[in-house]
Amino acid sequence: MNKVKKYIATKTAETVSRRSFIEKVAVGTIGATYLPNIAKGLDKRLLIREFGTKAEPASIHYKSVTALAEMIRTKEVSALEVVQAYIDRIDAVNYQLNAVVMECFDRALDEAKKADQALAKGNSTGSLHGVPLTIKDSFMTEGVVSTGGTIGKMNFVPDADATVVARVRQQGGILLGKTNTPEFTLIGAVLGVNSTNNVIYGTSKNPYDLNKTTSGSSGGAGAIVAAGGAAFDIGTDWGGSVRGPSGTNGIAGIKPTSVRLPRTGHIVDYGGLFDAWQQPGPMARFVRDLDLLTPLMAGPDFKDAAVIPMPWPDYKTVDIAGLRVAFFSENGIARTDPATRDTVQKAAKWMEEVSLSVTEDCPRDLLVELGTIRRDLIIGDGWQWLKRATERAGSKTYGASLRQRLSEQGETISTERYTKLLEMQDANRSKMLQWFSDYDVLLCPVTNAPAGDINSGFSESSKYMDNPGESYTKPFNTCGWPGAVVRCGESAEGLPIGVQVVAQPWREDVALAVASYLEQKSGGWKMPPI
């Protein structure tokens, strides 16, 4: 019996500890009856922290990053065994998902062997020593083809990692391969195909239903993490591209506060009009891993000049009992399905059990205004910013969606109108912040419905990058606020439904504390049928 099988057999026979007893009570009949009363007592803060740790799955493929790192560090399993197990899982599911589009398995196995040799000598690379990961294909990865989903980069092999990739690898993380993304992370290849896709690698599929979308643009990342083929991935979020796929694929993800993480080495990196909208963020099966991973990647790299060296707050010290919670289950912009509304309302009810106040409140007029400004800015220069991106990449052939935009050339607006839009955007951000000053945290949908059909037909609005469902995520890119996602429910068909937890700037600790509590109440990530 190898170490992985022995570990699983041993753990299933363990005696229930105090912590695991509390976890079982929290999610069972006893917890449903007594938790609201217990939480009102003197032990309220202690119990909230205890409930914030979701039990580890038995299978090595579904362990948290935190658990895998500890298992390798204590030599319960070797890095080589873990890496091989994840490679085997990719081999078993990826032919259906098309999530991992470029592999570097031989290098990964070699790095795993070296990791074990180093550990045998008492040396550890860092907090991710031996942990297997994948990376969204919009990031540059040393020695591994990095396309950004565009033809001009289809044979491009970088000689250096993007900053966030370099940082997780320096901590001992082992790269298994690259995950699928739309062209420039912005545009799918085929009109009417509603999933992550591009002209090089094709379309990715959802592990909970192969006929459903992964969302995007970190769709390959969301699918393979949910399916147990990677311990974590790193996505990027320009309008919901970490949060959307996290919700659609039933995992945890976070868009940190704008300019916390460097964008150096991403195909749409820093600079320009949309500079503050883009932010990398980790995607994993467990909320606690977002807390482990984000600070490892954060801080200045002295290339991305916008990054601020802010300290990372500890979510375990957040007093949930003192939080003022706002929520809305629909924003009046996107037609939102009943299961999504019910899931957010259920999460709000859970917060009523433990927080200071819960108020239903939606700044609808501000959200509409912000969305209109964003759309006008995107199309206002006649797509010239997008044309420049294709020229930098050397792409002369594009997917149909991009070709349509560039062929239209678009109607440009005046410089006077453009500068006014920027002033309006800043004024709106200030109004949004004033609205949020009455609350510590906001719960709302991630998008307007669970995963839709891949073959959903062409949407006229999508050619303007104006999908109504993204009205739940895009405002927080413009505002720069941090937003975490955790699975809190599912549709009648078993498709995951996430809840978005938004906090004030630089208060990722609040977002993660609430997300962790909701994860424990809901059960969080569930193993897909694939």
N, C-alpha and C positions, 0 to 999 in steps of 0.2 A: 504493500500500500504506500503510494507516494505521500509526500507531506501535505499536499492539498487535500486529498481524500481523508487522510488521518485527521487533519484539522477540522474538517466538516463533521466527521463522525464524533469527535470529541466534544465540539461545541453544542451539538444537538442534545447531548446527555448532561450538560452542565446544570448545576443547582441554580435555582432562581435567586438572584441577588436582590438586595433592597431596591436598587435602581430599576432592574428589570421588572420587579413586582409593581413598582409605581407606574412604569410604562404600560404594563398589562392592565392595571386598573384604569389608567387614563383613557385607553381606547376601548374598554369593554363596558359591560352593563353596569358594573359597580361604579366605574368612573363617571358614566353618564348620569348616575343618580346622585353621587356624593361630591363630585368635583366642584360644582358651583358653590356648595356650602363650605368645603374645605378651603377653597381659594379665598374666602372671606376672612379666614382666620389668621393667626399670627404667623403661620408657616407659609403664607401665600407666595412670597418671593422664592423661597426654597423649592416649592412644588413646581412653580413655573419653570425654573431652571432644570429640574429633573425631567419634566415633560418634554423639554426641548431636545432630547436626544432620541432619535428614532432608532429602533433596534436594527442591528446589522443582519442582512440576509445571509443564508448559509453558503450560497454559491460564491466562489472566488470571483466570478465574472461580475457580480453585482455588489461587491463590497464598496464601502466608501473609500475615497482617496486616503483619508485619515487612517482607516483600519489597515489598508494595504501597506501603507508606509510603516506602520507599527509592526505588522506581521513580518515584513522583510527585515526591519531593524533588529527584532528579537529572534530572528532566524526560525520562526515558525514555518515559513516557506522561503524559498530562494527567489531572488529577482528573476532568475532564468525560468523557474516554474511559472511565475506569475505572467511574465511576458509571453511565454509560449502558450499559456492558457488563453490569453487575450488574442493572440494571433489565430489560434484555433477557432475562437468565437467569430472573429471577422471572416475567416474562411467559411464558416458554417452559415452565416446570415447575409453577408454582403452581396452575394449574387442576386439576392432578392431586393435588397435595399438600395444598392448603388450609392452608398453613403461615403465609403472610403474609395477615393478615386486614384490615389497613388500610394504605393506602400514602400517601406524601407525595412522590411522584416529582417533581412540578413544583418544589417547594421544594428538593429534593435537587439537581436540575440547576442551579437558580439558585445554590445554595451552592457547587457544584462550579466554576461559572464564576468566582465571586468568589475561590475558593481559587486558581485558576490565575492570576487577575489579581494577587493578592497575591504569589504566588511569583515572578511576572515582575518584581516590584519588589524582590525579595529578602526578602520577609516570609513567615514560616511561622507558622501558628497553634500548632503543637505536633507531638508525635510521631505523631499520627494524621492529619496534614494531608491531607484529600481521601479518606480511607479510608471506603468504604461499609459500613454496619452496619444491622442490624435490632434491635428491642428487644421483649422479652416484654411482652405487653399488660397485665400487672399493674403495670407502672411508669407513672407519670404522664409524659407527654411534651407539652411546650409546643406548643399549636396543633394537636395531632393527637389524635383521639378515643382515649380510654383507658378501657376497659371493665372490666378485671379479670374478664371473662367473665360479668358479672352484669347483669341487665336494668336495674337502677337506674342504671347508669353508661353505658348504650348510646349516649347522646348527649353524654356528658361530654367537654368539651374543656378541659384544664388550661391555666392561664396560666403555669405554670412546670414545668420538668423535675424529675423525681426527682434526688436528689443524684448518684447514680452515672451517670445519663444526662447530666446537666449537665457532669460532669467529663470524660467522653469527648468530648462535643461541644466543650468548651472546648479540647481538644487537637487539634481539627480534624476529628474524626469526622463523617460525614455520614449522617444518619438516612434510610433508605429507607422504613421502615414498621414496623408492629407485628406480632408473631407470636402465634399462638394459645395459649391457656392455659385450663385448666378454671376453673370458677367459684371465685373467691377463691383460685385456684391449688391448691385442695384437692379439689374434687369435680366429677366429670364430670356431664353433663346427663342422660344416658340410662343406665338400669340395664342392665348387660350389655355396654355398649360399652367396650372395653378400649383406649382411646387418648385423647389430649388432645381434649376436646370441650366445648362449652357451648351454651346455647340461642340465642345470638346468631349465632355463626359456624359451628357444626357441628363436624365431626370432621376431624382432621389425619391424614395417612397417611405411612407410612415410605417414603423414596425407594429403598430396596433391595427392597421388595415392597409394593405398594399395598394389599395385604390385611392388612398387619401393623401393629402399634401403633408409635407414636412414643415411647411411655411419656409420663410427665408429671412435673411440670406444665409444664416448659419444652419441651414436645413440638414446638410449631411452630418454636421456635428451633433445636432439634436437627436437624429435618428440612431447614430451608432452608439452614443452614450446611453440612450434609453435601452438599446438592445444588448448592452453589456459587452460591446466590442472595444471600449476605451474607458478608462477610469474617469477621464475628463477631457474636455476640449476647450479651446479658446476661440470665442466668436468675436464679432464686432457688431456694434449697434449704432446705425445712422438714423433709424426711424422705428426700431423695434426688432432688429435682426438678431439679438441675443434673446430678448424676452419672448418674441413670437414663437420661434422654434422650441424654446423651453416649455412654453405652455402647450403647444400642439403635440409635442412628443412626451409630455408628462414628466419632465425633469425639473431641476432647480437651476436657475441662472440669475445673474445680476449684471445690470448696466451700472457701473459705479458713477459717482459724480463726475461730470465733465472735467477733463484734463487731469484726472488722477493718474491714469495709465498712459505711457507714451504710445504713439501711433507709428513710430519709426519702423519702416520695413513692411508696412501694409500698403496694398496696391492703391487704396484711397487713403492717404495718410494725413499729414498735418498741413495747415496753410489754406488760404482762400476763404471765400465767403462762408462756407459751411463748416469751418474749422471746428467749432465747439460742438457740432452735432454728433460727431463720430467718437465712439469710445469702445475700446476692447473690454471684454468681460468673460469670466469663466463660466462654463456650463458643466454640471455634474449631477449625479443622482440625489445628492444629499445637501441640504442647506449648510451644514457645518463645513463642508468642503469649500464653499464659496468664501468663507471666512479664512480658511487656510490659504487659499490660492491667491486671492486678490492682493493682499499686501506684498506677496512675493514678486508681483509684477509691477507694483506701483512705484512712483517717484521719478524724478528727472533722469534723463539719459544724456542731457546736454546736446541733444539734436532736435527733439521736439520741444521748442522753446516755450510752449504754453503750459507745460506740466508743472504742477505745484507740489512741493514737498510737504504734504499734509500728513499728520500722524494718523495711524489706523486705529479706530476705536474698537473696544472689546464688546461684542454684542452680548456676552454672558453677564455683563454688569448692568445691562439695561433693566430698569424697574418697569415692567409692563403694566403694573398696577397704577402707575402714574400717567399713562399715556392718554392723550386726547385723540380719538380715532375719528376720521371722516371716511365715508364710503359712498359710492354710487354704483349701482348695478347696470345702469345704462346712461349714456351721455346725451341722448337726443340727436346724435349725429349719425351713428351707425345703427341699423336695425339689428338688435341684439336678441339672440334666441333665448327661450325660457330657461334651458338648462344652465346656460352661462349666468343669467341673472340670478337664478336660484343658488348657484354655487357661491357667488359673491355675497349674497344675503346670508347664506349659512355661515360664511367666514365672519361676517359682521356679528352674527349671534354668538359665535365662539368668543369673539373679542369682548362682548358684553359681559361674559363670565369673569373676566379678569382685569379689564382696563378701567380707567377713571371715567371715561365717557365715550359714547359711540353716537355719531351724528350723521344722518343722511344729508349729504350736501354735494352739489356738483356745480362748478363754475362754467356752465354750458356756454354762455356768451363769450367768455374769455377763450375757451377751447375752439369755438368756431372761428373767432378772429385770428387766433394763432395759426390754425390750419390754413386759412385763406392766405395769410402772409407767407407762410412757408411755401405753398404751391406757387404763388406769384414770383417768389424769389428763385425757385427751381427752374421755372420756364422763362424767366424774364430776360435772359441774355440769348434767347433763341437756341438753347442747348449747346452753346459754345464751350461751356465748361466740360461738358461730356465729350465733345469733339476733341478737346485738348487731351483728355484722358486716353482716348484711343490712339492719338498721335504719339503720346509718351510710351504707350505699350507696343507701338508698331503694328497695331491691328488694322488691317485693310478689309477684312471680312468680319461681319458681325452676325449675331443672332437677329431674327426678324424684328424683335421688339426694339432693339437699339437702332437697327437700320431704319425703321419707321420714323423714329425721332429725328435722326440725323438727316434723313431725306426731306423732312418737313422744314428743317431749318428754324421753324418757329418764328413767331412775331416778337421782336424785341420791344422792350419798353424803354422809356427815356431814362437818362441818368438821374433826372430830378425825381422821377417816380421810384427808381431803385433805391436811392438814398433815403427817401421818405419811408419806404418799406422797412429798411433797417432801423430807422427811428421808431417806427410802429412796433417792430419786434421787441426792441428793448423796453419800450413802454409797457407792452403786454406782459413781458417777463416780470416787470416790477409789480404789476397788478396781480399776477398769479402768486407771487411771493407774499404779497399783502393778504391775499385770500388764505394762503396756507399758514399764516402766522397764528391762526386760531387753533391749529392742529399740529400734532407731532407726526402723524402717519396717515396715509390714505390707502384704502383698499378699493380696487376697481378691476374690471375685466382686463385681460391681456389683449384680447381681440373679441370680436362680436359673436363668434361661434366656434365650436370644436373644428377639428380638421375637415376641410371641405374636399370634394372630389378633385382629383388631379385634372381630369378632363372637364373643367367647369365652364369652358367657353370664354370668349374675349370680353373683357370689361373696358368700356370706353374710358372710364376714369383712371384705369391703371396705367394708361400711357403717360399720364401726368404724375406718376408715382403718388397717386392720391387714393389708394384703397381705403374705403370708409372704415374698415375694421382696424386700420392702423391709427385711427384717431384716438385710440386708447393708449398708444405708446409714443407717438411722435411729439406731442406737447412736452414730454419730459426730456426729450433730446434737445429741444429748443431752450427749455428752462435750465437744463443741465442737472436736474435732480437725479439722485440714485433711485433705481427701481429693481426690486427682486421679484422673482416669480417662483411659485411653488404649486404643485398639483394639489387641488383641494376637492376635486370631484370628477365625474365622468358623465358622458351622455348615455342615453339608453342603449346605444350600440357599443359602449365600452371605450369610447374615445376620451382621452384625458381632457380635463378642463383646469386650467391654471388660474390663480388669482395673482394680480400684480400688487405689490406692496411698495409704495412710494414714500420716501422720507425727505426731510429737508436737506439742503446741500451739506455734504460731508458727514451726514448721519447714517451711513451704511449700517452702523451698529443697531439703530432702531429698526431699519428695514429687515435686517437679518434676524433680530430677536423675534419680531412678529412672524416672519416667515417660518422660523424654527418652531414656534408655538403652533402655527397652523399646520405645519407638516406633521406634527405629532397628533394633532386632533384628527386630521384627515387620513393619515397613513402615508401621505406623500407619494413618491414614485411607486409604481407597480410594475411587475415583470410583464413585458408584452408577450403575446401569444406566439411570436415568431420563434 
